[in-house]
Amino acid sequence: MYFLCRHHRESLIRDHDADQLLTLWFEWMSNGGLHYALDSLRQAIPYIGCAFELMSEALGRERVAAREAVTRLTLSGIYLADSFERYGDAEKARFSLSRTFQQLGGQLDGEAGPWAEQCMQLLLRPERHAGFFQSYLNLPIAGREDAATRLH
């Protein structure tokens, strides 16, 4: 599953500094959030997917500070999975979380290893995704309701 073509992905990483990459990531997440809020998930998913891929590449190539990249990769992975879930594609939602988990696993031996491990643990707790997401971004997210807190 790719959202950016190889050429575009390469040129973004090559031609932009860390601040520009972080700004672009936020713009794509915000545009995705706007469509998400309008329940236009078909339009939201490409923006969020591009933000995810951008941060995945930036993290893998050490173009953004490790802890910042781990955080943003986790946020975009959660948002992408939630968007796919709401869109009705549970398989792609699971794939998105799995890919995020794998990317974070590659950071365990680095300087952001402890934070990457915490983010990986978070990914295993879907009922905590929305709270984590909203602690960083003021974008709409439905998340999953925790069965233990659901009122009957």
N, C-alpha and C positions, 0 to 999 in steps of 0.2 A: 504494500500500500504506500504509494508515493503521492505527494501533493505538489511538490516542486520538481521540475525537470532537472536533470543532472547539470546541465549548463547553467541554469539559473541558480541552483544551489551553490555551485562552485563559485560563480561570480559574486554572489552575496558574501560568502565567507572570505573570499580573496580581497574584495574591493571595499569592505566596510570595517571600521574599527569597532571595538567592543561597545562603545556608547551608541553607535549607529545601529548595531545589531540588536541591542536591548530596546532601543526606540522602535525599531521595525517590529520586533516581537510584540511589544505592547500595542502598537497600532493594529496588528493583525488580530490579537486577542480581543481588543475593543470592538473592531468591526465584526468579529464573530459573535461577541456578546450582544451587539445590537440586533443582529439577525436572530440570535437565540431568544432574546427578549420578545421578539415579534413572532416567535414560534416558526421561524423560517429556517429550520435546521438544515435543509438541503443547501442553503446559502451560507450558513454558519460554519459547517464542517470544513469546507476548503480553507477558510481563513484560519481556523483553529489548527487544522492539520499543517498548514504552512508554518505557523508559529512553533508548533511541536518540532517539525523537521529542522527549522532554523536553529532552535536551541539544541537539538540533538547533534547537529553538525558542529555548532560552536563549542559544545562541551567536548566532543570527541577530538576536536582539533585545538583545544585549549585557547580559544579566541576570546572567551569571557571568563572572569574569575570563577573558579570551580564551584564554590558554594552558591554563588548567584545563578550559575547555569543549572546546577542540580535543582535548586528551588523552582526556577522557571520551567525546566523540563517537567518536573513533577506537576506543577500547576497546569501546564498545557496538556499533559497526558491525562490528567483527571478530567479536564474540560472536554477533551476530545472523546474520551470514553463515555462521559455523561451525555454528550451530544448524540453519539451513535446509539446509546441506549434509548434515549428519548425518540430518536428517529425510527427505532424499531429494529435495529441491526445489532443484536446482542453479541454475535460473533466478532464483529469489528470492534465493539466496545471491549470485549475480553482481549482481543489482539492488541489494542491500544495500550491497555494496562500492562500486558505482558511485555510489550516492546519497551515501555517506560521502565519497568522493573529490570529488564536486561541492560538497558543503557546505564541505569544507576548502579547496577552490579559491577560495571566496568570501572567505577570510581572508588570502590571500597579500599583499594590500596593507596589512594592519593590523599592529598591534604584535606579534601572534603569527605573522606571516607565515613567518619562517624555520622555526618549529616545525611549522606547518601543512604546509609543503613537505616536511619530513622525514617527517611522518606519511603524506603522500600517497605518497612513495617507498616507505614500508613497506607500504602497501596493495598495491603492485605486486609484492610478494615474499611470496606466501602461506606459504612455508616459515618465515618469520620471525614470522608472526602470533601463534602460541601463546607464543613466548618473550617477545614484547613484552607480551602480555596478562598473562602470569604475573609479569612484573616489576612490575606495578601491583596486581594483584588475586589473592587467594588463592581463586580459584574454578576449578572443573574446566573444562578445555577440551581437546578432542582435537587440533585443529589438523591440518595436513597434514604428512606426513613428507617431508622433503627427500630426493629421489632420490639425491643425492650422499652422504648419510650412512646410507642404508639398508643393512643387512647382508643378504647373500643366504645 
